[in-house]
Amino acid sequence: MKNYELIYVLKPNLADEVKEAAQNKIKDVISVNGEVGKIDTWGNKKLAYPIQKFTEGFYTLVNFKAETEIPKELDRILKISENVIRHMIVAVED
């Protein structure tokens, strides 16, 4: 298994339940064939440039270990999610 970091930015005007549901869905996808490490919620931060007319976003960083197919599935899910405005998954060197 490899180490990965996922950072995703949600729309800033979402209810807390929706933010928590997004986080739980990501944890569920990773838990199938991997293990969730640290989840660091940064909260609302100013964006460097407007995205979908938003100037702020709700940032969350997730460290996890997984096989190579899990990041591909996460990428697919986050791309079609209407609440996620940006995301990035990177492999972390040991």
mmCIF file of the C-alpha atoms, coordinates in Angstrom:
data_MODEL
# 
_entry.id   MODEL 
# 
loop_
_atom_site.group_PDB 
_atom_site.id 
_atom_site.type_symbol 
_atom_site.label_atom_id 
_atom_site.label_alt_id 
_atom_site.label_comp_id 
_atom_site.label_asym_id 
_atom_site.label_entity_id 
_atom_site.label_seq_id 
_atom_site.pdbx_PDB_ins_code 
_atom_site.Cartn_x 
_atom_site.Cartn_y 
_atom_site.Cartn_z 
_atom_site.occupancy 
_atom_site.B_iso_or_equiv 
_atom_site.pdbx_formal_charge 
_atom_site.auth_seq_id 
_atom_site.auth_comp_id 
_atom_site.auth_asym_id 
_atom_site.auth_atom_id 
_atom_site.pdbx_PDB_model_num 
ATOM 1  C CA . MET A 1 1  ? 0.000   0.000  0.000   1.00 0.00 ? 1  MET A CA 1 
ATOM 2  C CA . LYS A 1 2  ? 1.134   3.526  -0.757  1.00 0.00 ? 2  LYS A CA 1 
ATOM 3  C CA . ASN A 1 3  ? 0.676   6.713  1.255   1.00 0.00 ? 3  ASN A CA 1 
ATOM 4  C CA . TYR A 1 4  ? -1.517  9.428  -0.237  1.00 0.00 ? 4  TYR A CA 1 
ATOM 5  C CA . GLU A 1 5  ? -2.739  12.903 0.610   1.00 0.00 ? 5  GLU A CA 1 
ATOM 6  C CA . LEU A 1 6  ? -6.106  14.162 -0.536  1.00 0.00 ? 6  LEU A CA 1 
ATOM 7  C CA . ILE A 1 7  ? -7.082  17.790 -0.222  1.00 0.00 ? 7  ILE A CA 1 
ATOM 8  C CA . TYR A 1 8  ? -10.544 18.846 -1.259  1.00 0.00 ? 8  TYR A CA 1 
ATOM 9  C CA . VAL A 1 9  ? -12.406 22.139 -1.201  1.00 0.00 ? 9  VAL A CA 1 
ATOM 10 C CA . LEU A 1 10 ? -16.155 22.228 -0.605  1.00 0.00 ? 10 LEU A CA 1 
ATOM 11 C CA . LYS A 1 11 ? -18.520 25.093 -1.305  1.00 0.00 ? 11 LYS A CA 1 
ATOM 12 C CA . PRO A 1 12 ? -18.338 27.444 1.706   1.00 0.00 ? 12 PRO A CA 1 
ATOM 13 C CA . ASN A 1 13 ? -22.095 27.880 2.119   1.00 0.00 ? 13 ASN A CA 1 
ATOM 14 C CA . LEU A 1 14 ? -22.933 24.211 2.777   1.00 0.00 ? 14 LEU A CA 1 
ATOM 15 C CA . ALA A 1 15 ? -24.636 23.035 5.955   1.00 0.00 ? 15 ALA A CA 1 
ATOM 16 C CA . ASP A 1 16 ? -22.513 21.156 8.480   1.00 0.00 ? 16 ASP A CA 1 
ATOM 17 C CA . GLU A 1 17 ? -24.465 17.939 7.809   1.00 0.00 ? 17 GLU A CA 1 
ATOM 18 C CA . VAL A 1 18 ? -23.574 18.083 4.104   1.00 0.00 ? 18 VAL A CA 1 
ATOM 19 C CA . LYS A 1 19 ? -19.885 18.654 4.897   1.00 0.00 ? 19 LYS A CA 1 
ATOM 20 C CA . GLU A 1 20 ? -19.909 15.730 7.305   1.00 0.00 ? 20 GLU A CA 1 
ATOM 21 C CA . ALA A 1 21 ? -21.684 13.511 4.761   1.00 0.00 ? 21 ALA A CA 1 
ATOM 22 C CA . ALA A 1 22 ? -19.005 14.303 2.152   1.00 0.00 ? 22 ALA A CA 1 
ATOM 23 C CA . GLN A 1 23 ? -16.269 13.443 4.656   1.00 0.00 ? 23 GLN A CA 1 
ATOM 24 C CA . ASN A 1 24 ? -17.996 10.170 5.599   1.00 0.00 ? 24 ASN A CA 1 
ATOM 25 C CA . LYS A 1 25 ? -18.384 9.178  1.945   1.00 0.00 ? 25 LYS A CA 1 
ATOM 26 C CA . ILE A 1 26 ? -14.664 9.716  1.349   1.00 0.00 ? 26 ILE A CA 1 
ATOM 27 C CA . LYS A 1 27 ? -13.794 7.694  4.472   1.00 0.00 ? 27 LYS A CA 1 
ATOM 28 C CA . ASP A 1 28 ? -16.065 4.861  3.285   1.00 0.00 ? 28 ASP A CA 1 
ATOM 29 C CA . VAL A 1 29 ? -14.425 4.714  -0.152  1.00 0.00 ? 29 VAL A CA 1 
ATOM 30 C CA . ILE A 1 30 ? -10.939 4.607  1.372   1.00 0.00 ? 30 ILE A CA 1 
ATOM 31 C CA . SER A 1 31 ? -11.904 2.042  4.035   1.00 0.00 ? 31 SER A CA 1 
ATOM 32 C CA . VAL A 1 32 ? -12.869 -0.553 1.413   1.00 0.00 ? 32 VAL A CA 1 
ATOM 33 C CA . ASN A 1 33 ? -9.254  -1.388 0.501   1.00 0.00 ? 33 ASN A CA 1 
ATOM 34 C CA . GLY A 1 34 ? -7.178  1.011  2.552   1.00 0.00 ? 34 GLY A CA 1 
ATOM 35 C CA . GLU A 1 35 ? -6.886  2.807  5.843   1.00 0.00 ? 35 GLU A CA 1 
ATOM 36 C CA . VAL A 1 36 ? -7.685  6.392  6.725   1.00 0.00 ? 36 VAL A CA 1 
ATOM 37 C CA . GLY A 1 37 ? -4.953  8.185  8.619   1.00 0.00 ? 37 GLY A CA 1 
ATOM 38 C CA . LYS A 1 38 ? -5.273  11.751 9.829   1.00 0.00 ? 38 LYS A CA 1 
ATOM 39 C CA . ILE A 1 39 ? -8.162  14.007 8.763   1.00 0.00 ? 39 ILE A CA 1 
ATOM 40 C CA . ASP A 1 40 ? -7.361  17.682 9.189   1.00 0.00 ? 40 ASP A CA 1 
ATOM 41 C CA . THR A 1 41 ? -10.246 20.125 8.713   1.00 0.00 ? 41 THR A CA 1 
ATOM 42 C CA . TRP A 1 42 ? -8.932  23.595 7.910   1.00 0.00 ? 42 TRP A CA 1 
ATOM 43 C CA . GLY A 1 43 ? -12.332 25.286 7.644   1.00 0.00 ? 43 GLY A CA 1 
ATOM 44 C CA . ASN A 1 44 ? -13.171 28.233 5.400   1.00 0.00 ? 44 ASN A CA 1 
ATOM 45 C CA . LYS A 1 45 ? -10.173 29.826 3.695   1.00 0.00 ? 45 LYS A CA 1 
ATOM 46 C CA . LYS A 1 46 ? -9.867  32.469 1.009   1.00 0.00 ? 46 LYS A CA 1 
ATOM 47 C CA . LEU A 1 47 ? -9.249  31.076 -2.470  1.00 0.00 ? 47 LEU A CA 1 
ATOM 48 C CA . ALA A 1 48 ? -6.370  32.381 -4.591  1.00 0.00 ? 48 ALA A CA 1 
ATOM 49 C CA . TYR A 1 49 ? -8.857  33.060 -7.404  1.00 0.00 ? 49 TYR A CA 1 
ATOM 50 C CA . PRO A 1 50 ? -12.641 32.721 -7.761  1.00 0.00 ? 50 PRO A CA 1 
ATOM 51 C CA . ILE A 1 51 ? -13.909 29.219 -8.517  1.00 0.00 ? 51 ILE A CA 1 
ATOM 52 C CA . GLN A 1 52 ? -17.555 28.885 -9.609  1.00 0.00 ? 52 GLN A CA 1 
ATOM 53 C CA . LYS A 1 53 ? -18.080 32.461 -8.347  1.00 0.00 ? 53 LYS A CA 1 
ATOM 54 C CA . PHE A 1 54 ? -16.874 31.505 -4.829  1.00 0.00 ? 54 PHE A CA 1 
ATOM 55 C CA . THR A 1 55 ? -14.042 33.467 -3.198  1.00 0.00 ? 55 THR A CA 1 
ATOM 56 C CA . GLU A 1 56 ? -13.811 31.123 -0.179  1.00 0.00 ? 56 GLU A CA 1 
ATOM 57 C CA . GLY A 1 57 ? -13.824 27.368 0.221   1.00 0.00 ? 57 GLY A CA 1 
ATOM 58 C CA . PHE A 1 58 ? -14.036 24.788 3.023   1.00 0.00 ? 58 PHE A CA 1 
ATOM 59 C CA . TYR A 1 59 ? -10.721 22.888 3.028   1.00 0.00 ? 59 TYR A CA 1 
ATOM 60 C CA . THR A 1 60 ? -10.097 19.362 4.316   1.00 0.00 ? 60 THR A CA 1 
ATOM 61 C CA . LEU A 1 61 ? -6.857  17.352 4.194   1.00 0.00 ? 61 LEU A CA 1 
ATOM 62 C CA . VAL A 1 62 ? -6.968  13.541 4.399   1.00 0.00 ? 62 VAL A CA 1 
ATOM 63 C CA . ASN A 1 63 ? -3.907  11.294 4.781   1.00 0.00 ? 63 ASN A CA 1 
ATOM 64 C CA . PHE A 1 64 ? -4.493  7.651  3.873   1.00 0.00 ? 64 PHE A CA 1 
ATOM 65 C CA . LYS A 1 65 ? -2.867  4.401  2.771   1.00 0.00 ? 65 LYS A CA 1 
ATOM 66 C CA . ALA A 1 66 ? -4.386  2.481  -0.093  1.00 0.00 ? 66 ALA A CA 1 
ATOM 67 C CA . GLU A 1 67 ? -3.833  0.432  -3.225  1.00 0.00 ? 67 GLU A CA 1 
ATOM 68 C CA . THR A 1 68 ? -3.525  2.283  -6.524  1.00 0.00 ? 68 THR A CA 1 
ATOM 69 C CA . GLU A 1 69 ? -7.169  1.837  -7.567  1.00 0.00 ? 69 GLU A CA 1 
ATOM 70 C CA . ILE A 1 70 ? -8.565  3.759  -4.566  1.00 0.00 ? 70 ILE A CA 1 
ATOM 71 C CA . PRO A 1 71 ? -7.215  7.197  -5.614  1.00 0.00 ? 71 PRO A CA 1 
ATOM 72 C CA . LYS A 1 72 ? -8.676  6.643  -9.087  1.00 0.00 ? 72 LYS A CA 1 
ATOM 73 C CA . GLU A 1 73 ? -12.095 5.880  -7.594  1.00 0.00 ? 73 GLU A CA 1 
ATOM 74 C CA . LEU A 1 74 ? -11.864 8.875  -5.231  1.00 0.00 ? 74 LEU A CA 1 
ATOM 75 C CA . ASP A 1 75 ? -10.965 11.116 -8.162  1.00 0.00 ? 75 ASP A CA 1 
ATOM 76 C CA . ARG A 1 76 ? -14.001 9.878  -10.104 1.00 0.00 ? 76 ARG A CA 1 
ATOM 77 C CA . ILE A 1 77 ? -16.359 10.427 -7.159  1.00 0.00 ? 77 ILE A CA 1 
ATOM 78 C CA . LEU A 1 78 ? -15.017 13.897 -6.353  1.00 0.00 ? 78 LEU A CA 1 
ATOM 79 C CA . LYS A 1 79 ? -15.239 15.005 -9.999  1.00 0.00 ? 79 LYS A CA 1 
ATOM 80 C CA . ILE A 1 80 ? -18.965 14.269 -10.163 1.00 0.00 ? 80 ILE A CA 1 
ATOM 81 C CA . SER A 1 81 ? -19.788 15.628 -6.707  1.00 0.00 ? 81 SER A CA 1 
ATOM 82 C CA . GLU A 1 82 ? -21.614 18.951 -6.998  1.00 0.00 ? 82 GLU A CA 1 
ATOM 83 C CA . ASN A 1 83 ? -20.417 20.149 -3.568  1.00 0.00 ? 83 ASN A CA 1 
ATOM 84 C CA . VAL A 1 84 ? -16.682 19.755 -4.300  1.00 0.00 ? 84 VAL A CA 1 
ATOM 85 C CA . ILE A 1 85 ? -15.190 22.696 -6.180  1.00 0.00 ? 85 ILE A CA 1 
ATOM 86 C CA . ARG A 1 86 ? -11.556 21.454 -6.254  1.00 0.00 ? 86 ARG A CA 1 
ATOM 87 C CA . HIS A 1 87 ? -9.585  18.401 -5.166  1.00 0.00 ? 87 HIS A CA 1 
ATOM 88 C CA . MET A 1 88 ? -6.092  16.974 -5.509  1.00 0.00 ? 88 MET A CA 1 
ATOM 89 C CA . ILE A 1 89 ? -4.663  13.555 -4.666  1.00 0.00 ? 89 ILE A CA 1 
ATOM 90 C CA . VAL A 1 90 ? -0.888  13.090 -4.435  1.00 0.00 ? 90 VAL A CA 1 
ATOM 91 C CA . ALA A 1 91 ? 1.287   10.127 -3.562  1.00 0.00 ? 91 ALA A CA 1 
ATOM 92 C CA . VAL A 1 92 ? 3.522   10.825 -0.558  1.00 0.00 ? 92 VAL A CA 1 
ATOM 93 C CA . GLU A 1 93 ? 7.059   9.445  -0.438  1.00 0.00 ? 93 GLU A CA 1 
ATOM 94 C CA . ASP A 1 94 ? 7.904   7.427  2.662   1.00 0.00 ? 94 ASP A CA 1 
# 
